[in-house]
């Protein structure tokens, strides 16, 4: 594949999570050696930039350069104090009423990619992520309930009625 480094970069950027080298080999119909070379090229391109490739065992992830941690922390502290966007509230509502729920299910309901909004909600501590097998599920946290002054999810408006009328897997 001629543009393998760019393709890997795009996948890792959109994913935001660790990706298995084996999974990428199958997806991109290439071998590990070519992926390794593409990653080396990306790593060289990221010198003196804000991004790095994090490689752990048989996974890779696109991450921010640790030298910018203080600036990123300031950024996240500021953004956490800001009000939630309509998109964030919509996604939170889906997770609250239908969680635990997989990202693809959230995206089916919303009709758009939800990677960035989920990442923001995770950083705010309003949702958590748990893995079961090869799937990742999102659910609300106790902090979310505390922000609403609730002690149980069943105290959400019309929660029991919604659960009774909507059976989601």
Backbone as JSON, one array per atom type, in Angstrom:
{
  "sequence": "XXXXXXXXXXXXXXXXXXXXXXXXXXXXXXXXXXXXXXXXXXXXXXXXXXXXXXXXXXXXXXXXXXXXXXXXXXXXXXXXXXXXXXXXXXXXXXXXXXXXXXXXXXXXXXXXXXXXXXXXXXXXXXXXXXXXXXXXXXXXXXXXXXXXXXXXXXXXXXXXXXXXXXXXX",
  "N": [[0.86, -1.17, 0.0], [0.72, 2.07, -0.99], [0.28, 4.51, 0.41], [0.51, 3.85, 3.11], [1.63, 4.83, 5.65], [0.15, 7.26, 6.0], [-2.45, 6.26, 6.0], [-2.41, 4.62, 8.28], [-1.94, 6.6, 10.2], [-4.32, 8.12, 10.01], [-6.23, 6.2, 10.81], [-5.37, 5.66, 13.46], [-5.66, 8.2, 14.56], [-8.46, 8.69, 14.39], [-9.41, 6.52, 15.85], [-8.34, 6.81, 18.5], [-7.67, 5.08, 20.48], [-5.81, 2.21, 21.74], [-4.6, 0.1, 19.23], [-4.57, -3.12, 17.83], [-1.8, -4.68, 16.31], [-2.11, -6.96, 14.75], [-4.81, -6.8, 14.04], [-4.73, -4.5, 12.46], [-3.07, -5.37, 10.41], [-4.73, -7.26, 9.13], [-6.93, -5.64, 8.43], [-5.74, -3.73, 6.72], [-4.66, -5.34, 4.86], [-1.91, -6.19, 4.75], [1.5, -6.86, 5.82], [3.22, -7.31, 9.01], [5.82, -6.3, 8.95], [5.76, -4.26, 6.99], [3.97, -2.53, 8.21], [5.44, -1.86, 10.49], [7.59, -0.45, 9.29], [6.18, 1.7, 8.23], [5.27, 2.86, 10.6], [7.71, 3.64, 11.73], [8.44, 5.64, 9.92], [6.35, 7.45, 10.39], [6.93, 8.09, 13.06], [9.4, 9.39, 12.75], [8.5, 11.62, 11.32], [7.08, 12.86, 13.32], [8.94, 13.97, 14.98], [9.91, 16.7, 16.94], [7.3, 17.61, 17.03], [3.89, 17.61, 18.17], [2.9, 15.07, 18.56], [3.15, 11.5, 19.13], [3.99, 8.06, 18.5], [2.84, 5.48, 20.38], [3.99, 2.44, 21.34], [3.16, -0.63, 22.6], [3.84, -3.81, 23.45], [1.96, -5.71, 21.37], [0.42, -3.65, 20.38], [-0.54, -0.39, 19.14], [-0.7, 3.19, 19.46], [-1.78, 6.49, 18.82], [-0.56, 9.26, 20.41], [-0.32, 12.2, 22.53], [2.66, 14.16, 22.8], [4.58, 13.69, 25.67], [5.99, 15.91, 26.67], [4.35, 18.06, 26.43], [2.49, 17.91, 28.38], [1.79, 19.6, 30.61], [0.66, 21.86, 29.37], [-1.48, 20.65, 28.06], [-2.9, 19.72, 30.24], [-3.76, 22.14, 31.39], [-5.4, 22.99, 29.32], [-7.41, 20.96, 29.34], [-8.44, 21.27, 31.92], [-9.61, 23.79, 31.7], [-11.51, 23.27, 29.67], [-13.09, 21.39, 30.93], [-14.49, 22.86, 32.74], [-16.24, 24.24, 31.22], [-19.55, 24.51, 29.84], [-21.54, 21.66, 28.93], [-21.81, 20.6, 25.56], [-24.52, 20.49, 23.15], [-24.27, 18.15, 21.69], [-22.72, 16.59, 23.41], [-24.49, 16.34, 25.55], [-26.57, 14.95, 24.31], [-25.29, 12.53, 23.68], [-24.6, 11.66, 26.27], [-27.17, 11.25, 27.29], [-28.07, 9.1, 25.72], [-26.25, 7.13, 26.58], [-26.88, 7.05, 29.31], [-29.57, 6.14, 29.37], [-29.5, 3.82, 27.84], [-27.24, 2.42, 28.4], [-25.07, -0.21, 29.72], [-23.42, 0.5, 26.66], [-22.25, -0.03, 23.35], [-19.82, 1.72, 21.3], [-20.41, 1.67, 18.51], [-23.16, 1.33, 18.58], [-24.04, 3.69, 19.74], [-23.26, 5.42, 17.72], [-24.89, 4.52, 15.66], [-27.38, 5.37, 16.54], [-27.0, 8.18, 16.79], [-26.02, 8.77, 14.28], [-23.59, 9.71, 13.48], [-19.96, 9.85, 13.78], [-18.63, 9.21, 16.99], [-16.32, 9.38, 18.47], [-14.76, 11.59, 19.46], [-16.51, 13.03, 21.15], [-17.08, 11.07, 23.03], [-14.54, 10.69, 24.13], [-14.17, 13.19, 25.35], [-16.23, 13.13, 27.28], [-15.36, 10.98, 28.81], [-12.97, 12.05, 29.85], [-14.03, 14.04, 31.44], [-15.09, 12.51, 33.37], [-17.69, 11.66, 33.41], [-18.64, 9.46, 32.11], [-17.75, 5.98, 31.88], [-15.55, 3.42, 30.67], [-15.71, 0.04, 29.75], [-14.34, -3.14, 29.07], [-15.39, -6.03, 27.39], [-14.57, -9.02, 26.32], [-13.81, -8.58, 22.98], [-15.07, -6.2, 22.71], [-15.93, -2.83, 23.61], [-17.65, -1.09, 26.07], [-19.73, 1.64, 27.08], [-20.72, 3.47, 29.93], [-22.63, 5.37, 32.34], [-21.21, 7.27, 35.08], [-20.77, 7.34, 38.69], [-20.19, 9.95, 39.31], [-21.56, 11.35, 37.33], [-24.21, 10.86, 38.12], [-24.12, 12.13, 40.64], [-23.73, 14.8, 39.85], [-26.23, 15.34, 38.93], [-27.65, 15.13, 41.21], [-28.6, 12.68, 41.98], [-28.97, 9.31, 43.27], [-29.26, 6.85, 42.2], [-29.45, 5.29, 39.01], [-31.98, 4.68, 38.18], [-33.48, 6.8, 39.02], [-33.51, 8.7, 37.07], [-35.43, 10.86, 34.93], [-38.39, 9.36, 33.77], [-37.17, 6.89, 33.48], [-37.74, 4.12, 34.18], [-40.03, 3.68, 32.65], [-39.02, 4.12, 30.08], [-37.11, 2.03, 29.9], [-38.81, -0.17, 30.03], [-40.27, 0.06, 27.67], [-38.36, 0.05, 25.66], [-36.22, -2.2, 24.42], [-33.05, -2.8, 24.31], [-30.0, -4.23, 23.17]],
  "CA": [[0.0, 0.0, 0.0], [1.6, 3.22, -1.2], [0.07, 5.54, 1.43], [0.32, 3.14, 4.38], [1.82, 5.69, 6.83], [-0.97, 8.19, 6.13], [-3.63, 5.47, 6.35], [-2.25, 4.26, 9.69], [-2.11, 7.83, 10.98], [-5.74, 8.45, 10.02], [-6.92, 5.2, 11.64], [-5.0, 5.88, 14.86], [-6.24, 9.48, 14.97], [-9.9, 8.52, 14.58], [-9.64, 5.54, 16.9], [-8.07, 7.37, 19.82], [-7.41, 3.99, 21.42], [-4.79, 1.26, 21.31], [-5.03, -0.79, 18.15], [-3.77, -4.33, 17.67], [-1.07, -4.79, 15.04], [-2.74, -8.04, 13.97], [-6.06, -6.26, 13.49], [-4.37, -3.57, 11.39], [-2.57, -6.18, 9.29], [-5.89, -7.81, 8.41], [-7.71, -4.53, 7.88], [-5.01, -3.07, 5.64], [-4.19, -6.4, 3.96], [-0.46, -6.06, 4.65], [2.19, -7.63, 6.86], [3.73, -6.55, 10.15], [7.05, -5.6, 8.56], [5.38, -3.01, 6.3], [3.38, -1.66, 9.22], [6.57, -1.38, 11.32], [8.3, 0.57, 8.51], [5.29, 2.87, 8.16], [5.29, 3.48, 11.93], [9.01, 4.31, 11.86], [8.35, 6.86, 9.12], [5.5, 8.38, 11.13], [7.66, 8.53, 14.25], [10.36, 10.4, 12.29], [7.75, 12.82, 10.97], [6.58, 13.46, 14.55], [10.01, 14.61, 15.75], [9.67, 18.14, 17.13], [5.87, 17.86, 16.84], [3.1, 17.34, 19.38], [2.38, 13.7, 18.58], [4.07, 10.36, 19.19], [3.4, 6.72, 18.39], [3.1, 4.67, 21.57], [3.92, 1.02, 21.01], [3.22, -1.5, 23.76], [3.67, -5.2, 23.03], [1.44, -5.84, 20.0], [-0.56, -2.59, 20.11], [-0.03, 0.95, 18.88], [-1.67, 4.25, 19.71], [-1.34, 7.85, 18.57], [-0.69, 9.98, 21.67], [0.36, 13.5, 22.58], [4.02, 14.11, 23.32], [4.55, 13.97, 27.11], [6.56, 17.21, 27.01], [3.28, 19.07, 26.4], [1.5, 17.5, 29.38], [1.3, 20.73, 31.41], [-0.24, 22.67, 28.53], [-2.7, 19.87, 27.83], [-3.65, 19.69, 31.5], [-4.42, 23.44, 31.49], [-6.47, 22.98, 28.33], [-8.5, 20.1, 29.8], [-9.06, 21.89, 33.1], [-10.49, 24.86, 31.2], [-12.63, 22.71, 28.92], [-13.97, 20.67, 31.85], [-15.33, 23.85, 33.43], [-17.21, 24.76, 30.27], [-20.82, 23.78, 29.77], [-21.59, 20.57, 27.96], [-22.45, 20.94, 24.29], [-25.74, 19.73, 22.83], [-23.81, 16.84, 21.25], [-22.31, 15.86, 24.61], [-25.72, 16.01, 26.3], [-27.26, 13.91, 23.53], [-24.54, 11.28, 23.86], [-24.79, 11.28, 27.67], [-28.54, 10.73, 27.43], [-28.08, 7.77, 25.11], [-25.52, 6.22, 27.46], [-27.62, 6.92, 30.57], [-30.79, 5.36, 29.23], [-29.32, 2.56, 27.13], [-25.96, 1.82, 28.77], [-23.84, -0.1, 28.95], [-23.68, 0.52, 25.22], [-21.03, 0.01, 22.52], [-19.69, 2.94, 20.49], [-21.11, 1.56, 17.24], [-24.59, 1.51, 18.83], [-24.23, 5.13, 19.93], [-23.13, 6.03, 16.4], [-26.09, 4.18, 14.88], [-28.46, 6.23, 17.02], [-26.68, 9.57, 16.48], [-25.79, 8.9, 12.84], [-22.27, 10.31, 13.24], [-18.85, 9.36, 14.56], [-18.73, 9.71, 18.36], [-15.04, 9.2, 19.15], [-14.29, 12.77, 20.18], [-17.42, 13.36, 22.24], [-16.87, 10.05, 24.07], [-13.26, 11.01, 24.77], [-14.42, 14.34, 26.21], [-17.05, 12.69, 28.42], [-14.47, 10.16, 29.64], [-12.06, 12.96, 30.57], [-14.81, 14.75, 32.46], [-15.47, 11.55, 34.41], [-19.13, 11.46, 33.38], [-18.86, 8.09, 31.64], [-16.59, 5.09, 32.0], [-15.43, 2.45, 29.59], [-15.33, -1.29, 30.22], [-14.17, -4.09, 27.97], [-15.9, -7.39, 27.51], [-14.08, -9.67, 25.12], [-13.2, -7.61, 22.07], [-15.96, -5.03, 22.65], [-15.85, -1.82, 24.65], [-18.96, -0.53, 26.39], [-19.73, 2.88, 27.82], [-21.81, 3.6, 30.9], [-22.48, 6.58, 33.13], [-20.48, 7.08, 36.33], [-21.37, 7.89, 39.9], [-20.04, 11.41, 39.22], [-22.68, 11.82, 36.52], [-25.4, 10.86, 38.99], [-23.93, 13.17, 41.67], [-23.96, 16.11, 39.22], [-27.68, 15.51, 38.8], [-28.26, 15.01, 42.54], [-29.26, 11.37, 42.05], [-28.18, 8.23, 43.88], [-29.43, 5.65, 41.37], [-29.81, 5.57, 37.62], [-33.43, 4.55, 38.03], [-34.11, 8.08, 39.37], [-33.59, 9.57, 35.9], [-36.83, 11.05, 34.49], [-39.03, 8.36, 32.91], [-36.22, 5.8, 33.25], [-38.38, 2.79, 34.19], [-40.94, 3.63, 31.5], [-38.18, 3.98, 28.9], [-36.53, 0.68, 29.9], [-39.88, -1.12, 29.78], [-40.72, 0.2, 26.28], [-37.25, -0.06, 24.72], [-35.37, -3.32, 24.77], [-31.82, -2.73, 23.53], [-28.95, -5.17, 23.57]],
  "C": [[0.9, 1.24, 0.0], [1.46, 4.26, -0.08], [-0.19, 4.92, 2.81], [0.56, 4.04, 5.6], [0.64, 6.64, 7.06], [-2.24, 7.46, 6.55], [-3.58, 5.08, 7.82], [-2.5, 5.47, 10.59], [-3.59, 8.18, 11.1], [-6.53, 7.49, 10.91], [-6.64, 5.45, 13.11], [-5.6, 7.18, 15.4], [-7.73, 9.33, 15.28], [-10.2, 7.57, 15.72], [-9.46, 6.14, 18.28], [-7.73, 6.34, 20.87], [-6.27, 3.13, 20.9], [-5.38, 0.37, 20.24], [-4.05, -1.95, 18.03], [-3.09, -4.33, 16.3], [-1.69, -5.86, 14.15], [-4.02, -7.55, 13.3], [-5.76, -5.34, 12.31], [-3.82, -4.3, 10.18], [-3.73, -6.71, 8.45], [-6.67, -6.71, 7.7], [-7.05, -3.93, 6.64], [-4.42, -4.05, 4.63], [-2.7, -6.26, 3.68], [0.18, -6.86, 5.77], [2.79, -6.7, 7.91], [4.98, -5.76, 9.79], [6.74, -4.26, 7.88], [4.76, -2.02, 7.28], [4.47, -1.05, 10.09], [7.33, -0.27, 10.59], [7.47, 1.85, 8.43], [5.28, 3.61, 9.5], [6.6, 4.21, 12.19], [9.0, 5.64, 11.11], [7.48, 7.9, 9.84], [6.24, 8.95, 12.33], [8.71, 9.59, 13.88], [9.66, 11.71, 11.96], [7.25, 13.56, 12.21], [7.67, 14.08, 15.4], [9.76, 16.11, 15.76], [8.23, 18.54, 16.82], [5.15, 17.48, 18.12], [2.58, 15.93, 19.52], [3.5, 12.68, 18.64], [3.28, 9.09, 18.91], [3.81, 5.95, 19.64], [2.93, 3.21, 21.17], [4.12, 0.22, 22.29], [2.88, -2.91, 23.3], [3.19, -5.24, 21.59], [0.36, -4.82, 19.69], [0.16, -1.27, 19.85], [-1.13, 1.97, 19.13], [-1.01, 5.59, 19.37], [-1.6, 8.65, 19.84], [-0.02, 11.35, 21.56], [1.74, 13.31, 23.19], [3.99, 14.51, 24.8], [5.12, 15.34, 27.49], [5.52, 18.33, 27.01], [2.2, 18.79, 27.43], [0.94, 18.67, 30.18], [0.34, 21.61, 30.62], [-1.55, 21.94, 28.29], [-3.56, 19.82, 29.1], [-4.41, 21.01, 31.69], [-5.62, 23.5, 30.53], [-7.67, 22.17, 28.83], [-9.2, 20.67, 31.03], [-10.03, 22.99, 32.67], [-11.71, 24.28, 30.51], [-13.59, 21.95, 29.83], [-14.91, 21.61, 32.59], [-16.41, 24.43, 32.51], [-18.47, 23.91, 30.28], [-20.72, 22.67, 28.73], [-22.31, 21.03, 26.7], [-23.72, 20.1, 24.11], [-25.37, 18.3, 22.43], [-23.41, 15.98, 22.45], [-23.53, 15.43, 25.42], [-26.5, 14.9, 25.61], [-26.6, 12.55, 23.76], [-24.68, 10.76, 25.29], [-26.17, 10.66, 27.89], [-28.65, 9.32, 26.87], [-27.41, 6.76, 26.04], [-26.29, 5.99, 28.75], [-28.82, 5.98, 30.43], [-30.59, 4.0, 28.58], [-28.03, 1.82, 27.52], [-26.11, 0.6, 29.65], [-24.11, -0.3, 27.46], [-22.36, 0.67, 24.47], [-21.02, 1.29, 21.67], [-20.47, 2.83, 19.18], [-22.62, 1.75, 17.42], [-24.92, 2.99, 19.03], [-24.21, 5.82, 18.57], [-24.3, 5.7, 15.5], [-27.25, 5.1, 15.26], [-28.23, 7.67, 16.59], [-26.48, 9.79, 14.99], [-24.46, 9.53, 12.49], [-21.22, 9.66, 14.13], [-18.87, 10.0, 15.94], [-17.43, 9.64, 19.13], [-14.69, 10.39, 20.02], [-15.21, 13.14, 21.34], [-17.27, 12.34, 23.37], [-15.57, 10.32, 24.84], [-13.43, 12.17, 25.75], [-15.21, 13.95, 27.46], [-16.25, 11.8, 29.37], [-13.56, 11.05, 30.47], [-12.78, 13.74, 31.66], [-15.24, 13.82, 33.58], [-16.96, 11.28, 34.46], [-19.53, 10.08, 32.88], [-17.59, 7.29, 31.91], [-16.67, 4.08, 30.87], [-15.06, 1.12, 30.22], [-15.27, -2.21, 29.01], [-14.73, -5.43, 28.35], [-15.52, -8.1, 26.22], [-13.4, -8.64, 24.24], [-14.07, -6.36, 21.89], [-15.73, -4.1, 23.84], [-17.23, -1.21, 24.82], [-18.8, 0.71, 27.23], [-20.94, 2.9, 28.75], [-21.57, 4.88, 31.71], [-21.75, 6.24, 34.44], [-21.28, 7.62, 37.51], [-21.26, 9.42, 39.9], [-21.17, 12.02, 38.4], [-23.93, 11.92, 37.38], [-25.3, 11.96, 40.05], [-24.19, 14.56, 41.09], [-25.46, 16.4, 39.09], [-28.4, 15.42, 40.15], [-29.01, 13.7, 42.7], [-28.36, 10.35, 42.74], [-28.26, 6.94, 43.07], [-29.85, 6.07, 39.96], [-31.32, 5.52, 37.41], [-34.18, 5.83, 38.42], [-34.14, 9.07, 38.2], [-35.04, 9.7, 35.46], [-37.27, 9.97, 33.5], [-38.14, 7.14, 32.63], [-36.91, 4.44, 33.19], [-39.33, 2.63, 33.01], [-40.13, 3.41, 30.22], [-37.64, 2.56, 28.8], [-37.59, -0.37, 29.55], [-40.28, -1.11, 28.3], [-39.63, 0.03, 25.23], [-36.32, -1.16, 25.18], [-34.17, -3.33, 23.84], [-30.83, -3.74, 24.05], [-27.66, -4.43, 23.69]]
}
